[in-house]
């Protein structure tokens, strides 16, 4: 039971931020290769940022409700 809790903590606090960081590099590369320009890059990173904000907000809300 203790190992399951540690694995869950590790996945939530190390795995998900690692995936977010990897997605940031992927979106940046996508914007660069497709010559998205400043506005297109802003839109791409804005969409990624909204997804990250939603994940963080869900975590904060569930922390205070449980």
N, C-alpha and C positions, 0 to 999 in steps of 0.2 A: 504494500500500500504506500509506503514511504517513497519507493522508487518511482511509482506512478506519479506522485505529486511532484517530485523533482523533474521528471521528464516533461510534465505539463508546463511547469514553470519555465524550464529551459526553452521549450518550443515557443511559448508565448513571449518571453522577454528577449530571446536571442534569435530564434528562427524567423519570426514575423518581421522584426526590424531589418534583419538581413535580406529578406525577400523584398521589402520596401526599398532598401538601398539598391538592390539589383534592378528592380523595376525603374528606379530613377536613372540609372546608367542606360538601360534599354531605351527609355523614352528620349533621353538626351541624344543617343546615337540615332534613333529614328528621326528626330528633328533635324539632326545634322545631315544625314544621308539624303533626306528628301528635300533639303533646302527649304525648310518650313518658314524661315524668316522669324522676325521677332514676335509678331503677333501669333503665328502658328505655334511657336515654341511655348509662348505664354499660355495658350489654350491647352496644349498637351500637358504641361506641368500643372496647370490649374486643375485639370480633371484628375490627375494623379493626387494632387494635394487635397482635393475634396474627398477622395476615397480614403486617404490616410486620416484626415480629420474625422470622418465618419467612424473609422475603426477606433480612434482614440476616444471619441465621444461615447461610443458604445461601452468601452472599457470603464470609463469614469462613471457613467450612469449605472452600470451594473455593479460597480464597486460600492456606490452609495446606497443602492436599493437592497442589496443582499446583506 
